[in-house]
């Protein structure tokens, strides 16, 4: 994971102008397991993902999301792993507007994607039928290298998930 003291955080693109992404990440980390977790995550995720379009900040966030799911301290595992899957689906999709994966994030990102695979399977197996479990089920193929199937499932089944 990119160390919070690393100045390269400042080089990562955000969806909206954000002066201190590290503060948003730290606030989210501090809120995990508490009432403010989802609102803090929404503030943060708005900086790296908007309507399934990502910025390169998403690549820095994936290791944090996966580590949080591994720690089993959140009730938002489905959401976090879905966002990991959407990030990977964007990265794998030719012609997408996704940025390139920065070289300084590549190793941690790739390792996190591999660790996310069994987490996604376990989360789906243990989740009740709901929109969040459907979203993860639809995007999961991207975690295994198949963005085309993931996007097809996402687009074709979205209306049936409600």
C-alpha positions in Angstrom: 0.0 0.0 0.0 1.1 3.5 -0.7 2.4 5.0 2.6 0.4 8.0 3.8 3.6 10.1 3.9 4.3 9.4 0.3 4.1 12.6 -1.8 2.8 10.6 -4.8 -0.7 10.7 -3.2 -0.8 14.3 -4.5 -0.1 13.2 -8.0 -3.2 11.0 -8.2 -6.2 12.4 -10.0 -9.5 12.8 -8.2 -13.0 13.2 -9.6 -13.5 16.5 -7.9 -10.9 18.9 -6.6 -9.6 17.5 -3.4 -6.8 19.1 -1.5 -6.1 16.3 0.9 -7.0 12.8 -0.2 -4.8 11.3 2.5 -7.1 13.0 5.1 -10.1 11.4 3.5 -8.5 7.9 3.5 -7.5 8.4 7.2 -11.0 9.6 8.2 -12.5 6.6 6.4 -10.1 4.2 8.1 -10.9 5.7 11.5 -14.6 5.3 10.9 -14.5 1.6 10.0 -16.9 -0.3 12.3 -18.7 2.9 13.4 -21.8 4.8 12.4 -19.8 7.2 10.2 -18.2 4.5 8.0 -20.5 4.7 5.1 -20.7 8.5 4.9 -16.9 8.7 5.2 -16.5 6.1 2.5 -19.0 7.9 0.2 -16.9 11.1 0.6 -13.8 9.2 -0.3 -15.2 7.0 -3.1 -16.6 10.1 -4.8 -13.0 11.1 -5.3 -12.0 8.0 -7.2 -15.2 6.7 -8.8 -18.2 8.4 -10.4 -20.9 6.4 -12.3 -18.5 3.4 -12.7 -15.8 5.7 -14.2 -12.5 5.7 -12.2 -9.5 8.0 -11.6 -6.1 6.6 -10.9 -6.8 7.2 -7.2 -8.9 4.0 -7.4 -5.7 2.0 -8.0 -4.3 3.3 -4.7 -7.5 2.6 -2.9 -7.9 -1.1 -3.9 -5.3 -2.4 -1.5 -6.9 -0.4 1.3 -10.4 -1.8 0.4 -9.1 -5.4 0.2 -7.2 -5.1 3.5 -10.3 -3.8 5.2 -12.4 -6.7 3.9 -9.7 -9.2 5.1 -9.7 -7.7 8.6 -13.4 -8.5 8.8 -14.1 -5.2 10.6 -16.7 -3.8 8.2 -20.3 -4.5 7.3 -19.7 -3.0 3.9 -17.7 -5.9 2.4 -20.0 -6.3 -0.6 -19.7 -2.6 -1.4 -16.0 -2.4 -1.1 -15.4 -5.6 -3.2 -17.8 -4.3 -5.8 -15.8 -1.1 -6.1 -12.6 -3.2 -6.4 -14.3 -5.2 -9.2 -15.4 -2.1 -11.0 -11.9 -0.7 -10.8 -10.5 -3.9 -12.3 -13.2 -4.1 -14.9 -12.3 -0.5 -16.0 -8.5 -1.3 -16.1 -9.1 -4.4 -18.2 -11.5 -2.8 -20.7 -10.0 -1.8 -23.9 -11.2 1.6 -25.0 -12.5 2.6 -21.6 -11.7 6.0 -20.3 -9.8 4.4 -17.4 -6.4 5.8 -16.6 -3.3 3.7 -16.9 -2.3 1.9 -13.7 0.7 3.9 -12.3 3.8 1.8 -12.1 4.4 2.8 -8.5 1.0 1.2 -7.6 1.1 -1.8 -9.8 2.6 -4.4 -7.4 0.3 -3.6 -4.5 -2.7 -3.3 -6.8 -2.1 -6.7 -8.5 -1.6 -8.4 -5.2 -4.8 -6.9 -3.8 -6.8 -8.2 -6.9 -5.5 -11.7 -6.2 -6.5 -11.5 -2.5 -9.9 -10.1 -3.5 -10.9 -13.2 -5.5 -11.6 -15.6 -2.5 -13.0 -12.7 -0.5 -15.6 -12.0 -3.2 -16.5 -15.6 -3.5 -17.0 -15.9 0.3 -18.9 -12.7 0.5 -21.3 -13.8 -2.2 -21.7 -17.2 -0.6 -22.6 -15.7 2.8 -24.7 -12.7 1.6 -28.4 -12.6 1.5 -30.1 -12.0 -1.8 -30.0 -8.2 -2.2 -28.9 -5.6 -4.7 -25.4 -5.4 -3.1 -24.8 -9.1 -3.5 -26.1 -9.0 -7.0 -23.7 -6.2 -7.9 -20.7 -8.1 -6.6 -21.9 -11.3 -8.3 -22.2 -9.4 -11.6 -18.8 -7.7 -11.5 -16.8 -10.6 -9.9 -15.6 -12.0 -13.3 -13.4 -8.9 -13.6 -11.5 -10.0 -10.5 -10.6 -13.2 -12.5 -9.6 -11.3 -15.7 -12.9 -11.2 -17.6 -14.1 -7.6 -17.8 -16.3 -8.3 -20.8 -18.4 -10.8 -18.9 -18.5 -8.6 -15.9 -19.8 -5.6 -17.8 -22.3 -7.7 -19.7 -23.7 -9.1 -16.5 -23.7 -5.6 -15.0 -25.5 -4.0 -17.9 -27.9 -6.8 -18.8 -29.0 -7.7 -15.3 -29.2 -4.4 -13.6 -32.9 -3.9 -14.0 -33.5 -7.4 -12.6 -31.5 -6.7 -9.4 -34.1 -4.4 -7.8 
